[in-house]
């Protein structure tokens, strides 16, 4: 039933298993997250990326953040910039910050202005 609801445009029912980490394998979780993102909600990709970071998989997190960013998610670009900075790739982090700004993000990575957290 959840997949049928998603096919009709209601992807909210598919978010919960990813958000709660209920998928035993990462391929299933990513497939589900991509399906939700294709329905217009990229936040679930960011959630999956954070879960990968927490599991000690920064490369996997970066790949998922990139999928969200490719769908227009500037918060994912900020996260990518943070990861690049964390591994010492300052030029890469700056490039991602510029890309985020070019997409309309008005908050510098780590910013605390009135729009901080908006994406």
N, C-alpha and C positions, 0 to 999 in steps of 0.2 A: 504494500500500500504506500509506503514512503516513496518508493521509486516512481509510482504512478503520480503521486502528488508533485514530485519534482518535475516530472514530464509536463505537468500542467503549469509549471512556473513557481510552485511553492517549494523552495529549496530549504526552508527552515527546518523541516523534519530530518534532513540529511546532515545538518550541522552537529546535532547532539552527539552522535557516536564519535565524531572526530574530536569535538571539544572535550569529551569525557575520556578520550583515549581508549575507547572500547574495541578498537581493531587490533587484532593480534599481530598482523603483519603490516609493515609500513606501506607496501604497495597498495593494499586495499584502502588504507587511510588516505593515501595521496590520490588515488583514483576518485574516491568519494569527495575529497576536498576540491579537486579540479572540477568535478561535476557541479558542485555548489558554486564555485567561482564562475563557471561558464553561465550560471544563472544570474550572475551579477553581484554576488557577495564574496569578495575576496578576503574578508576577515578570517574565514576558516583556514585559508592557506597560511595566513600569518600565525594563527594558533598552532597549526601543524609545524611550522618552522620553529616556533619557540619550543615545542615539544622535542624537536630534533636537537636544538641547541642544548636543552636541559639533559638530553640523553648523551651528550658529548659528541654529537655529529654536526660540527659546524659546516662541513661541505654539503651535507644533506639539507641543512637549514638554509644555506645560501641558495641552493637550487630551488627550493620551494619559495623563498622570498622573491627570487627572480621571476617565478611564474606569476606571483601576485603583482609584482611591479610591471610586468609585461601586459597586465590587464588594467593598468592605470592606477595602481595602489601606491600612493606616495609614502604612506607609512612603511610599506615594505622597502621602498628605496632608502628611507632613513635607517631601517634596520640593516640593510645591506651595507650602507656607509659605515655604520657602527662596527659590523663584523670586519670589514676591510681595515678599518682603523685599528681594531683589536689585534689583527695579525701583522700590523706594521705597514700596511699598504696605504700610506697617506695619500698618494696620488689617486689611487682607486677610490678611496673614500671621498676625496674632493670631487672627482668626476661624478660620482653618484649623487652628491649634494647638488651639483650643478644640474644634473638630469632631473632631480626632484624639483628644483626651482623652475626649470624650464617647463615642467608640467603644472606649474601653478602653486607649488608648495611654498608658503611664505615663512616657514619656520626652519631655521638652521638646525642641523642635527644636534640634539641635546638642548634645543632652545626651550625657553620658559616664558615666551611672550603670551599675549592673550589668545593666540591661536594654537598654542602648544597642544599636541594631541590630536588636532584636526588633521584630516588627510584628504 
